[in-house]
Amino acid sequence: MGLIGRSRREIPVPVLPELQRVACTTCPITRDFNPRRLNFFFDAETGLIQEIRCG
């Protein structure tokens, strides 16, 4: 995707919102696992995407 290091504002709007999560790297999130979900984690201070992973 090439989004690592870019602004969280560049994360595409999901077609199925239940299959995408956007959270800061220090924000609390639920521990439920969904192998179909795409998770975007951004730095709370800079707003830059740090990690993208499934689950």
C-alpha positions as CSV (number, residue, x, y, z in Angstrom):
1,M,0.0,0.0,0.0
2,G,2.9,2.4,0.6
3,L,1.1,4.2,3.5
4,I,3.8,3.6,6.2
5,G,5.2,7.0,7.2
6,R,2.3,8.9,5.6
7,S,-0.5,10.9,7.3
8,R,-3.4,9.0,8.7
9,R,-5.6,11.2,6.6
10,E,-4.5,9.2,3.6
11,I,-6.0,6.0,4.9
12,P,-8.7,5.0,2.4
13,V,-12.4,5.1,3.5
14,P,-13.4,1.5,3.9
15,V,-16.1,-0.2,1.9
16,L,-16.8,-2.4,4.9
17,P,-16.1,-0.4,8.1
18,E,-16.3,-3.4,10.3
19,L,-13.2,-4.8,8.5
20,Q,-11.0,-1.8,9.2
21,R,-9.7,-0.3,12.4
22,V,-7.7,2.9,12.8
23,A,-6.0,3.6,16.2
24,C,-3.0,5.4,17.6
25,T,-0.1,3.2,18.7
26,T,-0.8,4.1,22.4
27,C,-4.6,4.0,22.3
28,P,-6.4,1.1,24.0
29,I,-8.1,-1.3,21.6
30,T,-10.1,-4.5,22.0
31,R,-8.2,-7.7,21.8
32,D,-10.7,-9.5,19.6
33,F,-9.1,-11.1,16.6
34,N,-10.6,-10.9,13.1
35,P,-8.3,-12.3,10.4
36,R,-10.2,-10.3,7.8
37,R,-9.8,-6.9,9.5
38,L,-7.1,-4.5,8.4
39,N,-5.6,-2.4,11.3
40,F,-3.9,0.9,10.8
41,F,-1.8,2.2,13.7
42,F,-0.5,5.8,13.7
43,D,1.6,7.9,16.0
44,A,-0.6,10.1,18.2
45,E,1.8,13.1,18.1
46,T,2.6,13.2,14.4
47,G,-0.4,11.5,12.9
48,L,1.9,9.4,10.7
49,I,1.1,5.7,10.1
50,Q,3.5,3.4,11.9
51,E,2.1,0.0,11.2
52,I,-0.5,-1.8,9.1
53,R,-1.4,-5.4,10.0
54,C,-4.3,-7.9,9.8
55,G,-6.2,-9.2,12.7
